[in-house]
Amino acid sequence: MSAKIISGRAVADEIRAELRERVAELREESGVTPGLATVLVGDDPASHQYVGMKNKAAGAMGIHSRQVTLPADTPEAELLGLVAGLNADPEIHGILVQLPLPPHIDEGKVIEAIHPSKDVDGLHPMSVGRLATDSGHFFAPCTPAGIVEMLIRSGFDPAGKHVVVLGRSNLVGRPLASLLLRKDRGGNATVTVCHSRTRDLGTVTRTADILVAAMGRAEAITGHMVRPGAVVIDVGTNRVDDPGSEKGYRVCGDVLFDEVVEVAAAISPVPGGVGPMTITMLLSNTLKSAALAAADAVGAAR
Ligand SMILES: NC(=O)c1ccc[n+]([C@@H]2O[C@H](COP(=O)([O-])OP(=O)(O)OC[C@H]3O[C@@H](n4cnc5c(N)ncnc54)[C@H](OP(=O)(O)O)[C@@H]3O)[C@@H](O)[C@H]2O)c1
């Protein structure tokens, strides 16, 4: 029997409709329009495309977006100065510096320069630490947050489930494991994290109630690696040669869809799965940041 398809696009549309309403409410109640600054250094076409998509989606939500594009040879000090200016700008509630940065710029230094209250990408060490210790206010990184939200809204709450996460990157695997372990909505799962040194991967993946593949290995997860009835989330975004197609390549996930769809109870496709959720969570974090700033302003005026 074929699995249910978890449409990230449909879930993202549902959340975006809610966000649009909340943005309008915030503006009406407090006069605050959420503001997102995107900073792009260099001319990597994929980065330009991602930033363009983020700004377009922000505009459609009624979120003010400001794109700053700098040449590839921008000195690190100039970029740090720009970030400091955005930190101090009351019209900006979220700052996103598109990665990767050119090699002469220390990415860690730039991420640490973003004020944690505007760290809507959730990559600042303060955000990471608060997420890992499940304490205080923080913004969750957008892709893991999107995965959790997509699971919940599709009827697959991770609480009490064994979730196997494939990948331990700082962008996806690790923060996802931290989110799933929280004593909060979307958490309370039993989590196993695998990586390239995990032995006999199939034995581990077959124990998963929910399997999340974030390895960047095209179609590596085959049908026999999945327990019948499991829920499978495919984060992978891989380009593989496809001489028969117009572009000469196709985009696929880490999961061999045609096999796994016959074994799993539910599966998210690539494209149309996790991708649309990632941008949506960035907008959600920007709105949260603006709402907190508006509440702080009310508190200060009292
Ligand atoms: N749709 C979206 O919005 C979105 C967002 C972010 C990422 N992605 C996609 O998700 C994938 C992962 O991204 P990432 O940034 O996390 O990648 P990454 O930094 O390259 O990390 C990949 C992780 O997978 C592990 N791994 C690699 N081969 C493996 C194998 N054969 N068995 C088990 N584990 C293996 C690596 O292990 P080691 O640590 O041992 O090297 C590493 O922890 C990529 O395809 C990326 O394009 C999609």
The ligand as a Gaussian input file, in Angstrom:
#p B3LYP/6-31G(d) Opt

LIG

0 1
 N       15.071000      21.574000       2.348000
 C       15.763000      22.405000       3.111000
 O       15.258000      23.468000       3.501000
 C       17.142000      22.036000       3.548000
 C       17.794000      22.800000       4.509000
 C       19.061000      22.405000       4.941000
 C       19.655000      21.286000       4.359000
 N       18.998000      20.596000       3.382000
 C       19.602000      19.395000       2.771000
 O       19.745000      18.411000       3.766000
 C       20.912000      17.633000       3.544000
 C       21.796000      17.701000       4.775000
 O       22.199000      19.048000       4.980000
 P       23.319000      19.420000       6.069000
 O       23.585000      20.856000       5.935000
 O       22.905000      18.875000       7.385000
 O       24.547000      18.549000       5.460000
 P       25.994000      18.281000       6.041000
 O       26.478000      19.430000       6.843000
 O       26.800000      17.821000       4.874000
 O       25.804000      17.039000       7.040000
 C       25.499000      15.769000       6.565000
 C       25.433000      14.817000       7.731000
 O       25.087000      13.520000       7.227000
 C       26.020000      12.558000       7.714000
 N       26.216000      11.520000       6.702000
 C       26.791000      11.650000       5.489000
 N       26.800000      10.459000       4.855000
 C       26.219000       9.569000       5.679000
 C       25.943000       8.186000       5.593000
 N       26.266000       7.475000       4.501000
 N       25.346000       7.582000       6.632000
 C       24.997000       8.296000       7.744000
 N       25.226000       9.620000       7.891000
 C       25.843000      10.248000       6.866000
 C       27.308000      13.323000       7.975000
 O       28.063000      12.604000       8.928000
 P       29.480000      13.148000       9.520000
 O       29.099000      14.188000      10.539000
 O       30.085000      11.953000      10.121000
 O       30.219000      13.713000       8.347000
 C       26.756000      14.660000       8.479000
 O       26.515000      14.617000       9.865000
 C       21.544000      18.218000       2.272000
 O       21.099000      17.483000       1.153000
 C       20.998000      19.629000       2.222000
 O       20.958000      20.147000       0.905000
 C       17.756000      20.936000       2.974000

